[in-house]
Amino acid sequence: MSSEDRNDNQDYSQSHSALVLENLVKEIKANQGWISFEDFFNFVMYKPELGYYSAGAKKLGVSGDFTTSPEISRLFGKTIANQVVTLLNNFESPSIIEIGAGSGRLAYDIIDSLINRKIDFDKYYILEVSADFRERQEQELALLPGKVFEKIIWLDSILEKPIDGIVIGNEVIDALPFKRFTIIDNTVHEIGATIKNGELTESARVADKKLAEEVRLIEKALNRDFEQNYTSEIRFNIGQWLNGISSMLKSGAILFIDYGYSRKEYYAEDRKNGSMICHYRNTAHENPFLNLGVQDISASVEFTLLAEKALEGHLEVGLFTSQSDFLINGNILGELDKIEDDSLRIKLTQEIKQLLMPSQMGQIFKCMMLYRNIRLDSFEGIRDLRHTL
């Protein structure tokens, strides 16, 4: 990126952030001077024309705010395709739905791998809420053969006619809204946003009955009480969201890949400040009130909750494992062995290390496979962590 481009991007970020703040202040004043963090999140991330996923700043890659696995290595998508093939073979005319396809790189690499293996599919649907991402996806996927590109369909909302096949969500759940809570004098408080001395600031008030009960249920499950000032997150609406996603699947599987933990790990005593994180230009920090509308805000996935909601929604939990084990099971090392060019092999080896090493993404990122009306025989040999949920 040139210095001129950086300056233009900086000017855009500052002016857009100021516009978001101006409108957010009006929103807070209209709600008696306080909004929940969940409402704040929805506003700065998803508000039409203002929120992060509606704004035009570049989000992915070296010059963006964060980098995901498909951008790190093309072998990621190829390995996911290896896993997808075994599932698609269950059907005569399967389809694929990708939720939040980012730059389109994962979709391209999966489709390209299917073409090379002469695996046919009916449609590749992309459910995308960001106009910016959708534009990038169209540019990336337009490089595919014309007849294949015609099979790609973008969705603005849930697909009404369910498919036979697979649904894929890579780093999607971490971007869903969440509530934040803290314990003050043995009482559950909800964290929100207010205006103090003209500045946007964090403010906590006694939680309503629903949130307080949910937090107490977590404590009961953990067999311990949260200590003073213990702060964390909970996704209230993940069940409703998952029901919408699963309604698109008649028979097949849903694969989620994201960073997160089991409930016991998520609410561990040493994780007393929660897992919320912000990313701005590939720099991580913990202040959600900076760079409004132009920075990413997310929180880790509580996979035990996801599994519970899946079972409630009549899905089976077929697999829970680390990204490292999932990719190795998908023969990512075998894909590396096929590379004959030494310099390319060295480059790909470094990329794979980032995906597999425990100190990087290998153990922090998890894979959960939900399914209905099929068998998951191809995953029987993989290290399974369902017992930790």
Secondary structure, DSSP 8 states (H G I E B T S, - for coil): --HHHHHHHHHHHHHHHHHHHHHHHHHHHHTTTEEEHHHHHHHHHHSTTTSTTTS-S--BSTTSSB--HHHH-HHHHHHHHHHHHHHHTT-SS-EEEEES-TTSHHHHHHHHHHHHTT---S-EEEE---HHHHHHHHHHHTTS-HHHHTTEEEESS--SS-EEEEEEEES-GGGS--EEEEEETTEEEEEEEEEETTEEEEEEEE--HHHHHHHHHHHHHHTS---TT-EEEE-TTHHHHHHHHHTTEEEEEEEEEEEEE-HHHHT-TT-TT-S-EEEETTEEES-TTSSTTTSEEE--EEHHHHHHHHHHTT-EEEEEEEHHHHHHHTTHHHHHHT---HHHHHHHHHHHHHHH-TTTTTTTEEEEEEEESS--GGGTTS---GGG-
